[in-house]
Amino acid sequence: MTRLALDFENTSRTWWENGGEALWNGIADEPDASSVVVDDDLARSWLAEASRIAGWDEGTDYAPHPIVATPLADDEPDL
């Protein structure tokens, strides 16, 4: 399982305005969700699509993308 989460340190709006917001809303459980847990295959597919949207790489060195993916540990709750 993989957690996809908004990276609040990435302040660029380009990705969001070019279709990223619609893509995020399509996977988020709730409209104001800041993270979602999905299976690894879905995460890879979603991230591949997200990276095709203009603005994906506009962030800083410490927050290059608007969404961050982290593996979910086996004993970690999928909040």
PDB file of N, CA, C and O in Angstrom:
ATOM      1  N   MET A   1       0.846  -1.179   0.000  1.00  0.00           N
ATOM      2  CA  MET A   1       0.000   0.000   0.000  1.00  0.00           C
ATOM      3  C   MET A   1       0.894   1.247   0.000  1.00  0.00           C
ATOM      4  O   MET A   1       2.004   1.240   0.532  1.00  0.00           O
ATOM      5  N   THR A   2       0.375   2.306  -0.610  1.00  0.00           N
ATOM      6  CA  THR A   2       1.107   3.563  -0.732  1.00  0.00           C
ATOM      7  C   THR A   2       0.211   4.716  -0.311  1.00  0.00           C
ATOM      8  O   THR A   2      -0.972   4.764  -0.648  1.00  0.00           O
ATOM      9  N   ARG A   3       0.798   5.640   0.429  1.00  0.00           N
ATOM     10  CA  ARG A   3       0.070   6.855   0.796  1.00  0.00           C
ATOM     11  C   ARG A   3       0.475   7.955  -0.187  1.00  0.00           C
ATOM     12  O   ARG A   3       1.658   8.260  -0.334  1.00  0.00           O
ATOM     13  N   LEU A   4      -0.507   8.539  -0.849  1.00  0.00           N
ATOM     14  CA  LEU A   4      -0.313   9.724  -1.672  1.00  0.00           C
ATOM     15  C   LEU A   4      -0.807  10.902  -0.845  1.00  0.00           C
ATOM     16  O   LEU A   4      -1.913  10.869  -0.305  1.00  0.00           O
ATOM     17  N   ALA A   5       0.011  11.936  -0.750  1.00  0.00           N
ATOM     18  CA  ALA A   5      -0.356  13.063   0.104  1.00  0.00           C
ATOM     19  C   ALA A   5       0.047  14.377  -0.548  1.00  0.00           C
ATOM     20  O   ALA A   5       1.035  14.450  -1.279  1.00  0.00           O
ATOM     21  N   LEU A   6      -0.731  15.405  -0.271  1.00  0.00           N
ATOM     22  CA  LEU A   6      -0.384  16.740  -0.729  1.00  0.00           C
ATOM     23  C   LEU A   6       0.925  17.147  -0.069  1.00  0.00           C
ATOM     24  O   LEU A   6       1.127  16.917   1.123  1.00  0.00           O
ATOM     25  N   ASP A   7       1.803  17.746  -0.844  1.00  0.00           N
ATOM     26  CA  ASP A   7       3.035  18.285  -0.276  1.00  0.00           C
ATOM     27  C   ASP A   7       2.830  19.784  -0.121  1.00  0.00           C
ATOM     28  O   ASP A   7       2.968  20.542  -1.082  1.00  0.00           O
ATOM     29  N   PHE A   8       2.504  20.199   1.078  1.00  0.00           N
ATOM     30  CA  PHE A   8       2.175  21.596   1.338  1.00  0.00           C
ATOM     31  C   PHE A   8       3.378  22.523   1.192  1.00  0.00           C
ATOM     32  O   PHE A   8       3.213  23.742   1.140  1.00  0.00           O
ATOM     33  N   GLU A   9       4.576  21.966   1.127  1.00  0.00           N
ATOM     34  CA  GLU A   9       5.769  22.780   0.925  1.00  0.00           C
ATOM     35  C   GLU A   9       5.991  23.104  -0.550  1.00  0.00           C
ATOM     36  O   GLU A   9       6.815  23.958  -0.878  1.00  0.00           O
ATOM     37  N   ASN A  10       5.273  22.438  -1.431  1.00  0.00           N
ATOM     38  CA  ASN A  10       5.312  22.750  -2.855  1.00  0.00           C
ATOM     39  C   ASN A  10       4.232  23.801  -3.094  1.00  0.00           C
ATOM     40  O   ASN A  10       3.040  23.500  -3.022  1.00  0.00           O
ATOM     41  N   THR A  11       4.646  25.024  -3.377  1.00  0.00           N
ATOM     42  CA  THR A  11       3.692  26.133  -3.467  1.00  0.00           C
ATOM     43  C   THR A  11       3.281  26.493  -4.889  1.00  0.00           C
ATOM     44  O   THR A  11       2.485  27.412  -5.085  1.00  0.00           O
ATOM     45  N   SER A  12       3.807  25.791  -5.879  1.00  0.00           N
ATOM     46  CA  SER A  12       3.431  26.070  -7.268  1.00  0.00           C
ATOM     47  C   SER A  12       1.972  25.687  -7.496  1.00  0.00           C
ATOM     48  O   SER A  12       1.519  24.642  -7.028  1.00  0.00           O
ATOM     49  N   ARG A  13       1.246  26.526  -8.208  1.00  0.00           N
ATOM     50  CA  ARG A  13      -0.154  26.255  -8.528  1.00  0.00           C
ATOM     51  C   ARG A  13      -0.328  25.713  -9.953  1.00  0.00           C
ATOM     52  O   ARG A  13      -1.431  25.323 -10.338  1.00  0.00           O
ATOM     53  N   THR A  14       0.758  25.689 -10.733  1.00  0.00           N
ATOM     54  CA  THR A  14       0.668  25.311 -12.143  1.00  0.00           C
ATOM     55  C   THR A  14       0.054  23.933 -12.338  1.00  0.00           C
ATOM     56  O   THR A  14      -0.874  23.779 -13.132  1.00  0.00           O
ATOM     57  N   TRP A  15       0.554  22.934 -11.631  1.00  0.00           N
ATOM     58  CA  TRP A  15       0.051  21.575 -11.782  1.00  0.00           C
ATOM     59  C   TRP A  15      -1.435  21.512 -11.445  1.00  0.00           C
ATOM     60  O   TRP A  15      -2.210  20.886 -12.168  1.00  0.00           O
ATOM     61  N   TRP A  16      -1.827  22.146 -10.371  1.00  0.00           N
ATOM     62  CA  TRP A  16      -3.226  22.135  -9.943  1.00  0.00           C
ATOM     63  C   TRP A  16      -4.124  22.762 -10.990  1.00  0.00           C
ATOM     64  O   TRP A  16      -5.212  22.255 -11.267  1.00  0.00           O
ATOM     65  N   GLU A  17      -3.677  23.854 -11.570  1.00  0.00           N
ATOM     66  CA  GLU A  17      -4.483  24.597 -12.542  1.00  0.00           C
ATOM     67  C   GLU A  17      -4.520  23.929 -13.919  1.00  0.00           C
ATOM     68  O   GLU A  17      -5.408  24.226 -14.718  1.00  0.00           O
ATOM     69  N   ASN A  18      -3.581  23.040 -14.208  1.00  0.00           N
ATOM     70  CA  ASN A  18      -3.522  22.374 -15.508  1.00  0.00           C
ATOM     71  C   ASN A  18      -4.141  20.981 -15.517  1.00  0.00           C
ATOM     72  O   ASN A  18      -3.923  20.218 -16.458  1.00  0.00           O
ATOM     73  N   GLY A  19      -4.891  20.646 -14.508  1.00  0.00           N
ATOM     74  CA  GLY A  19      -5.572  19.346 -14.469  1.00  0.00           C
ATOM     75  C   GLY A  19      -5.242  18.504 -13.257  1.00  0.00           C
ATOM     76  O   GLY A  19      -5.890  17.484 -13.020  1.00  0.00           O
ATOM     77  N   GLY A  20      -4.251  18.905 -12.486  1.00  0.00           N
ATOM     78  CA  GLY A  20      -3.880  18.148 -11.297  1.00  0.00           C
ATOM     79  C   GLY A  20      -4.978  18.094 -10.249  1.00  0.00           C
ATOM     80  O   GLY A  20      -5.175  17.071  -9.594  1.00  0.00           O
ATOM     81  N   GLU A  21      -5.686  19.196 -10.098  1.00  0.00           N
ATOM     82  CA  GLU A  21      -6.763  19.221  -9.097  1.00  0.00           C
ATOM     83  C   GLU A  21      -7.843  18.199  -9.440  1.00  0.00           C
ATOM     84  O   GLU A  21      -8.322  17.483  -8.561  1.00  0.00           O
ATOM     85  N   ALA A  22      -8.225  18.131 -10.705  1.00  0.00           N
ATOM     86  CA  ALA A  22      -9.236  17.155 -11.126  1.00  0.00           C
ATOM     87  C   ALA A  22      -8.714  15.728 -10.931  1.00  0.00           C
ATOM     88  O   ALA A  22      -9.453  14.844 -10.501  1.00  0.00           O
ATOM     89  N   LEU A  23      -7.441  15.515 -11.250  1.00  0.00           N
ATOM     90  CA  LEU A  23      -6.850  14.189 -11.063  1.00  0.00           C
ATOM     91  C   LEU A  23      -6.855  13.810  -9.583  1.00  0.00           C
ATOM     92  O   LEU A  23      -7.210  12.684  -9.233  1.00  0.00           O
ATOM     93  N   TRP A  24      -6.462  14.743  -8.713  1.00  0.00           N
ATOM     94  CA  TRP A  24      -6.461  14.475  -7.269  1.00  0.00           C
ATOM     95  C   TRP A  24      -7.878  14.207  -6.771  1.00  0.00           C
ATOM     96  O   TRP A  24      -8.103  13.260  -6.017  1.00  0.00           O
ATOM     97  N   ASN A  25      -8.819  15.024  -7.181  1.00  0.00           N
ATOM     98  CA  ASN A  25     -10.195  14.841  -6.735  1.00  0.00           C
ATOM     99  C   ASN A  25     -10.761  13.497  -7.184  1.00  0.00           C
ATOM    100  O   ASN A  25     -11.652  12.950  -6.534  1.00  0.00           O
ATOM    101  N   GLY A  26     -10.249  12.962  -8.290  1.00  0.00           N
ATOM    102  CA  GLY A  26     -10.706  11.666  -8.768  1.00  0.00           C
ATOM    103  C   GLY A  26     -10.251  10.502  -7.912  1.00  0.00           C
ATOM    104  O   GLY A  26     -10.859   9.432  -7.946  1.00  0.00           O
ATOM    105  N   ILE A  27      -9.198  10.693  -7.151  1.00  0.00           N
ATOM    106  CA  ILE A  27      -8.679   9.599  -6.318  1.00  0.00           C
ATOM    107  C   ILE A  27      -8.936   9.832  -4.826  1.00  0.00           C
ATOM    108  O   ILE A  27      -8.954   8.884  -4.041  1.00  0.00           O
ATOM    109  N   ALA A  28      -9.131  11.076  -4.446  1.00  0.00           N
ATOM    110  CA  ALA A  28      -9.326  11.413  -3.026  1.00  0.00           C
ATOM    111  C   ALA A  28     -10.682  10.904  -2.541  1.00  0.00           C
ATOM    112  O   ALA A  28     -11.676  10.954  -3.266  1.00  0.00           O
ATOM    113  N   ASP A  29     -10.703  10.417  -1.311  1.00  0.00           N
ATOM    114  CA  ASP A  29     -11.939   9.898  -0.724  1.00  0.00           C
ATOM    115  C   ASP A  29     -12.955  10.997  -0.442  1.00  0.00           C
ATOM    116  O   ASP A  29     -14.162  10.790  -0.567  1.00  0.00           O
ATOM    117  N   GLU A  30     -12.452  12.166  -0.062  1.00  0.00           N
ATOM    118  CA  GLU A  30     -13.308  13.297   0.274  1.00  0.00           C
ATOM    119  C   GLU A  30     -12.753  14.548  -0.401  1.00  0.00           C
ATOM    120  O   GLU A  30     -11.555  14.609  -0.676  1.00  0.00           O
ATOM    121  N   PRO A  31     -13.581  15.534  -0.671  1.00  0.00           N
ATOM    122  CA  PRO A  31     -13.117  16.728  -1.386  1.00  0.00           C
ATOM    123  C   PRO A  31     -11.960  17.463  -0.714  1.00  0.00           C
ATOM    124  O   PRO A  31     -11.135  18.060  -1.406  1.00  0.00           O
ATOM    125  N   ASP A  32     -11.877  17.435   0.605  1.00  0.00           N
ATOM    126  CA  ASP A  32     -10.819  18.164   1.305  1.00  0.00           C
ATOM    127  C   ASP A  32      -9.723  17.235   1.834  1.00  0.00           C
ATOM    128  O   ASP A  32      -8.956  17.621   2.716  1.00  0.00           O
ATOM    129  N   ALA A  33      -9.647  16.013   1.300  1.00  0.00           N
ATOM    130  CA  ALA A  33      -8.645  15.043   1.752  1.00  0.00           C
ATOM    131  C   ALA A  33      -7.240  15.519   1.394  1.00  0.00           C
ATOM    132  O   ALA A  33      -6.996  15.983   0.280  1.00  0.00           O
ATOM    133  N   SER A  34      -6.322  15.398   2.351  1.00  0.00           N
ATOM    134  CA  SER A  34      -4.932  15.769   2.088  1.00  0.00           C
ATOM    135  C   SER A  34      -4.061  14.545   1.840  1.00  0.00           C
ATOM    136  O   SER A  34      -2.889  14.681   1.488  1.00  0.00           O
ATOM    137  N   SER A  35      -4.624  13.343   2.020  1.00  0.00           N
ATOM    138  CA  SER A  35      -3.898  12.121   1.695  1.00  0.00           C
ATOM    139  C   SER A  35      -4.899  11.012   1.414  1.00  0.00           C
ATOM    140  O   SER A  35      -6.067  11.074   1.798  1.00  0.00           O
ATOM    141  N   VAL A  36      -4.393  10.000   0.732  1.00  0.00           N
ATOM    142  CA  VAL A  36      -5.205   8.837   0.404  1.00  0.00           C
ATOM    143  C   VAL A  36      -4.276   7.626   0.353  1.00  0.00           C
ATOM    144  O   VAL A  36      -3.125   7.743  -0.067  1.00  0.00           O
ATOM    145  N   VAL A  37      -4.767   6.475   0.773  1.00  0.00           N
ATOM    146  CA  VAL A  37      -3.996   5.242   0.728  1.00  0.00           C
ATOM    147  C   VAL A  37      -4.579   4.357  -0.373  1.00  0.00           C
ATOM    148  O   VAL A  37      -5.778   4.078  -0.400  1.00  0.00           O
ATOM    149  N   VAL A  38      -3.702   3.924  -1.278  1.00  0.00           N
ATOM    150  CA  VAL A  38      -4.121   3.092  -2.405  1.00  0.00           C
ATOM    151  C   VAL A  38      -3.134   1.937  -2.567  1.00  0.00           C
ATOM    152  O   VAL A  38      -2.044   1.957  -1.995  1.00  0.00           O
ATOM    153  N   ASP A  39      -3.526   0.932  -3.351  1.00  0.00           N
ATOM    154  CA  ASP A  39      -2.571  -0.159  -3.576  1.00  0.00           C
ATOM    155  C   ASP A  39      -1.425   0.342  -4.451  1.00  0.00           C
ATOM    156  O   ASP A  39      -1.559   1.344  -5.152  1.00  0.00           O
ATOM    157  N   ASP A  40      -0.320  -0.353  -4.401  1.00  0.00           N
ATOM    158  CA  ASP A  40       0.906   0.096  -5.060  1.00  0.00           C
ATOM    159  C   ASP A  40       0.752   0.266  -6.569  1.00  0.00           C
ATOM    160  O   ASP A  40       1.279   1.222  -7.138  1.00  0.00           O
ATOM    161  N   ASP A  41       0.044  -0.641  -7.219  1.00  0.00           N
ATOM    162  CA  ASP A  41      -0.147  -0.538  -8.668  1.00  0.00           C
ATOM    163  C   ASP A  41      -0.933   0.709  -9.041  1.00  0.00           C
ATOM    164  O   ASP A  41      -0.585   1.403  -9.995  1.00  0.00           O
ATOM    165  N   LEU A  42      -1.983   0.992  -8.295  1.00  0.00           N
ATOM    166  CA  LEU A  42      -2.769   2.200  -8.556  1.00  0.00           C
ATOM    167  C   LEU A  42      -1.923   3.444  -8.311  1.00  0.00           C
ATOM    168  O   LEU A  42      -2.001   4.408  -9.073  1.00  0.00           O
ATOM    169  N   ALA A  43      -1.124   3.429  -7.261  1.00  0.00           N
ATOM    170  CA  ALA A  43      -0.256   4.574  -6.966  1.00  0.00           C
ATOM    171  C   ALA A  43       0.721   4.825  -8.113  1.00  0.00           C
ATOM    172  O   ALA A  43       0.900   5.967  -8.536  1.00  0.00           O
ATOM    173  N   ARG A  44       1.344   3.780  -8.611  1.00  0.00           N
ATOM    174  CA  ARG A  44       2.292   3.931  -9.734  1.00  0.00           C
ATOM    175  C   ARG A  44       1.593   4.489 -10.966  1.00  0.00           C
ATOM    176  O   ARG A  44       2.113   5.393 -11.620  1.00  0.00           O
ATOM    177  N   SER A  45       0.436   3.964 -11.282  1.00  0.00           N
ATOM    178  CA  SER A  45      -0.322   4.422 -12.443  1.00  0.00           C
ATOM    179  C   SER A  45      -0.752   5.874 -12.275  1.00  0.00           C
ATOM    180  O   SER A  45      -0.641   6.675 -13.203  1.00  0.00           O
ATOM    181  N   TRP A  46      -1.240   6.204 -11.090  1.00  0.00           N
ATOM    182  CA  TRP A  46      -1.702   7.558 -10.819  1.00  0.00           C
ATOM    183  C   TRP A  46      -0.534   8.542 -10.898  1.00  0.00           C
ATOM    184  O   TRP A  46      -0.667   9.616 -11.485  1.00  0.00           O
ATOM    185  N   LEU A  47       0.592   8.184 -10.319  1.00  0.00           N
ATOM    186  CA  LEU A  47       1.767   9.059 -10.353  1.00  0.00           C
ATOM    187  C   LEU A  47       2.296   9.248 -11.776  1.00  0.00           C
ATOM    188  O   LEU A  47       2.764  10.332 -12.124  1.00  0.00           O
ATOM    189  N   ALA A  48       2.223   8.206 -12.591  1.00  0.00           N
ATOM    190  CA  ALA A  48       2.639   8.339 -13.989  1.00  0.00           C
ATOM    191  C   ALA A  48       1.764   9.353 -14.709  1.00  0.00           C
ATOM    192  O   ALA A  48       2.260  10.189 -15.463  1.00  0.00           O
ATOM    193  N   GLU A  49       0.465   9.274 -14.472  1.00  0.00           N
ATOM    194  CA  GLU A  49      -0.457  10.241 -15.087  1.00  0.00           C
ATOM    195  C   GLU A  49      -0.220  11.647 -14.527  1.00  0.00           C
ATOM    196  O   GLU A  49      -0.219  12.622 -15.279  1.00  0.00           O
ATOM    197  N   ALA A  50      -0.023  11.751 -13.232  1.00  0.00           N
ATOM    198  CA  ALA A  50       0.207  13.051 -12.594  1.00  0.00           C
ATOM    199  C   ALA A  50       1.462  13.719 -13.137  1.00  0.00           C
ATOM    200  O   ALA A  50       1.497  14.938 -13.304  1.00  0.00           O
ATOM    201  N   SER A  51       2.489  12.924 -13.412  1.00  0.00           N
ATOM    202  CA  SER A  51       3.753  13.490 -13.885  1.00  0.00           C
ATOM    203  C   SER A  51       3.661  14.029 -15.306  1.00  0.00           C
ATOM    204  O   SER A  51       4.541  14.776 -15.736  1.00  0.00           O
ATOM    205  N   ARG A  52       2.626  13.670 -16.036  1.00  0.00           N
ATOM    206  CA  ARG A  52       2.423  14.170 -17.398  1.00  0.00           C
ATOM    207  C   ARG A  52       1.795  15.564 -17.425  1.00  0.00           C
ATOM    208  O   ARG A  52       1.782  16.214 -18.470  1.00  0.00           O
ATOM    209  N   ILE A  53       1.286  16.016 -16.310  1.00  0.00           N
ATOM    210  CA  ILE A  53       0.624  17.322 -16.244  1.00  0.00           C
ATOM    211  C   ILE A  53       1.670  18.410 -16.030  1.00  0.00           C
ATOM    212  O   ILE A  53       2.556  18.281 -15.185  1.00  0.00           O
ATOM    213  N   ALA A  54       1.555  19.467 -16.799  1.00  0.00           N
ATOM    214  CA  ALA A  54       2.492  20.598 -16.690  1.00  0.00           C
ATOM    215  C   ALA A  54       2.526  21.124 -15.257  1.00  0.00           C
ATOM    216  O   ALA A  54       1.487  21.305 -14.621  1.00  0.00           O
ATOM    217  N   GLY A  55       3.728  21.364 -14.768  1.00  0.00           N
ATOM    218  CA  GLY A  55       3.909  21.886 -13.420  1.00  0.00           C
ATOM    219  C   GLY A  55       4.321  20.847 -12.400  1.00  0.00           C
ATOM    220  O   GLY A  55       4.632  21.195 -11.261  1.00  0.00           O
ATOM    221  N   TRP A  56       4.331  19.566 -12.784  1.00  0.00           N
ATOM    222  CA  TRP A  56       4.677  18.493 -11.845  1.00  0.00           C
ATOM    223  C   TRP A  56       6.047  18.710 -11.217  1.00  0.00           C
ATOM    224  O   TRP A  56       6.234  18.429 -10.033  1.00  0.00           O
ATOM    225  N   ASP A  57       7.001  19.204 -11.988  1.00  0.00           N
ATOM    226  CA  ASP A  57       8.376  19.372 -11.505  1.00  0.00           C
ATOM    227  C   ASP A  57       8.728  20.810 -11.145  1.00  0.00           C
ATOM    228  O   ASP A  57       9.907  21.162 -11.154  1.00  0.00           O
ATOM    229  N   GLU A  58       7.766  21.637 -10.835  1.00  0.00           N
ATOM    230  CA  GLU A  58       8.040  23.050 -10.582  1.00  0.00           C
ATOM    231  C   GLU A  58       8.411  23.383  -9.145  1.00  0.00           C
ATOM    232  O   GLU A  58       8.676  24.546  -8.841  1.00  0.00           O
ATOM    233  N   GLY A  59       8.437  22.434  -8.284  1.00  0.00           N
ATOM    234  CA  GLY A  59       8.719  22.716  -6.883  1.00  0.00           C
ATOM    235  C   GLY A  59      10.200  22.931  -6.600  1.00  0.00           C
ATOM    236  O   GLY A  59      11.040  22.894  -7.500  1.00  0.00           O
ATOM    237  N   THR A  60      10.485  23.149  -5.359  1.00  0.00           N
ATOM    238  CA  THR A  60      11.859  23.344  -4.894  1.00  0.00           C
ATOM    239  C   THR A  60      12.570  21.998  -4.770  1.00  0.00           C
ATOM    240  O   THR A  60      11.962  20.944  -4.960  1.00  0.00           O
ATOM    241  N   ASP A  61      13.854  22.044  -4.450  1.00  0.00           N
ATOM    242  CA  ASP A  61      14.611  20.804  -4.267  1.00  0.00           C
ATOM    243  C   ASP A  61      14.027  19.945  -3.149  1.00  0.00           C
ATOM    244  O   ASP A  61      14.053  18.718  -3.243  1.00  0.00           O
ATOM    245  N   TYR A  62      13.505  20.562  -2.100  1.00  0.00           N
ATOM    246  CA  TYR A  62      12.980  19.800  -0.964  1.00  0.00           C
ATOM    247  C   TYR A  62      11.500  19.438  -1.127  1.00  0.00           C
ATOM    248  O   TYR A  62      10.971  18.664  -0.329  1.00  0.00           O
ATOM    249  N   ALA A  63      10.830  19.979  -2.132  1.00  0.00           N
ATOM    250  CA  ALA A  63       9.436  19.646  -2.410  1.00  0.00           C
ATOM    251  C   ALA A  63       9.196  19.754  -3.914  1.00  0.00           C
ATOM    252  O   ALA A  63       8.497  20.659  -4.370  1.00  0.00           O
ATOM    253  N   PRO A  64       9.771  18.839  -4.681  1.00  0.00           N
ATOM    254  CA  PRO A  64       9.736  18.976  -6.136  1.00  0.00           C
ATOM    255  C   PRO A  64       8.368  18.764  -6.783  1.00  0.00           C
ATOM    256  O   PRO A  64       8.107  19.296  -7.862  1.00  0.00           O
ATOM    257  N   HIS A  65       7.494  17.993  -6.136  1.00  0.00           N
ATOM    258  CA  HIS A  65       6.203  17.653  -6.729  1.00  0.00           C
ATOM    259  C   HIS A  65       5.062  18.047  -5.786  1.00  0.00           C
ATOM    260  O   HIS A  65       5.262  18.124  -4.574  1.00  0.00           O
ATOM    261  N   PRO A  66       3.880  18.293  -6.328  1.00  0.00           N
ATOM    262  CA  PRO A  66       2.744  18.662  -5.474  1.00  0.00           C
ATOM    263  C   PRO A  66       2.193  17.508  -4.642  1.00  0.00           C
ATOM    264  O   PRO A  66       1.495  17.723  -3.651  1.00  0.00           O
ATOM    265  N   ILE A  67       2.514  16.281  -5.052  1.00  0.00           N
ATOM    266  CA  ILE A  67       2.056  15.087  -4.330  1.00  0.00           C
ATOM    267  C   ILE A  67       3.284  14.257  -3.971  1.00  0.00           C
ATOM    268  O   ILE A  67       4.195  14.098  -4.784  1.00  0.00           O
ATOM    269  N   VAL A  68       3.304  13.736  -2.766  1.00  0.00           N
ATOM    270  CA  VAL A  68       4.400  12.870  -2.326  1.00  0.00           C
ATOM    271  C   VAL A  68       3.828  11.467  -2.083  1.00  0.00           C
ATOM    272  O   VAL A  68       2.723  11.311  -1.565  1.00  0.00           O
ATOM    273  N   ALA A  69       4.600  10.467  -2.466  1.00  0.00           N
ATOM    274  CA  ALA A  69       4.198   9.074  -2.263  1.00  0.00           C
ATOM    275  C   ALA A  69       5.133   8.431  -1.253  1.00  0.00           C
ATOM    276  O   ALA A  69       6.354   8.545  -1.359  1.00  0.00           O
ATOM    277  N   THR A  70       4.552   7.757  -0.278  1.00  0.00           N
ATOM    278  CA  THR A  70       5.348   7.035   0.711  1.00  0.00           C
ATOM    279  C   THR A  70       4.749   5.646   0.914  1.00  0.00           C
ATOM    280  O   THR A  70       3.530   5.492   0.994  1.00  0.00           O
ATOM    281  N   PRO A  71       5.608   4.649   0.996  1.00  0.00           N
ATOM    282  CA  PRO A  71       5.095   3.293   1.252  1.00  0.00           C
ATOM    283  C   PRO A  71       4.468   3.242   2.642  1.00  0.00           C
ATOM    284  O   PRO A  71       4.965   3.858   3.585  1.00  0.00           O
ATOM    285  N   LEU A  72       3.396   2.516   2.750  1.00  0.00           N
ATOM    286  CA  LEU A  72       2.718   2.352   4.025  1.00  0.00           C
ATOM    287  C   LEU A  72       3.299   1.118   4.709  1.00  0.00           C
ATOM    288  O   LEU A  72       3.298   0.027   4.139  1.00  0.00           O
ATOM    289  N   ALA A  73       3.787   1.292   5.910  1.00  0.00           N
ATOM    290  CA  ALA A  73       4.339   0.162   6.665  1.00  0.00           C
ATOM    291  C   ALA A  73       3.214  -0.828   6.977  1.00  0.00           C
ATOM    292  O   ALA A  73       2.055  -0.438   7.114  1.00  0.00           O
ATOM    293  N   ASP A  74       3.562  -2.096   7.086  1.00  0.00           N
ATOM    294  CA  ASP A  74       2.569  -3.134   7.332  1.00  0.00           C
ATOM    295  C   ASP A  74       1.742  -2.891   8.588  1.00  0.00           C
ATOM    296  O   ASP A  74       0.566  -3.249   8.643  1.00  0.00           O
ATOM    297  N   ASP A  75       2.362  -2.280   9.597  1.00  0.00           N
ATOM    298  CA  ASP A  75       1.658  -2.064  10.858  1.00  0.00           C
ATOM    299  C   ASP A  75       1.110  -0.655  10.998  1.00  0.00           C
ATOM    300  O   ASP A  75       0.628  -0.286  12.069  1.00  0.00           O
ATOM    301  N   GLU A  76       1.175   0.141   9.935  1.00  0.00           N
ATOM    302  CA  GLU A  76       0.704   1.518   9.987  1.00  0.00           C
ATOM    303  C   GLU A  76      -0.777   1.569   9.590  1.00  0.00           C
ATOM    304  O   GLU A  76      -1.176   0.949   8.604  1.00  0.00           O
ATOM    305  N   PRO A  77      -1.587   2.301  10.351  1.00  0.00           N
ATOM    306  CA  PRO A  77      -3.004   2.420   9.986  1.00  0.00           C
ATOM    307  C   PRO A  77      -3.153   3.231   8.701  1.00  0.00           C
ATOM    308  O   PRO A  77      -2.387   4.166   8.469  1.00  0.00           O
ATOM    309  N   ASP A  78      -4.113   2.888   7.879  1.00  0.00           N
ATOM    310  CA  ASP A  78      -4.354   3.621   6.636  1.00  0.00           C
ATOM    311  C   ASP A  78      -5.452   4.664   6.838  1.00  0.00           C
ATOM    312  O   ASP A  78      -6.563   4.542   6.322  1.00  0.00           O
ATOM    313  N   LEU A  79      -5.097   5.692   7.608  1.00  0.00           N
ATOM    314  CA  LEU A  79      -6.037   6.748   7.994  1.00  0.00           C
ATOM    315  C   LEU A  79      -6.713   7.370   6.827  1.00  0.00           C
ATOM    316  O   LEU A  79      -7.531   8.274   6.997  1.00  0.00           O
TER     317      LEU A  79
END
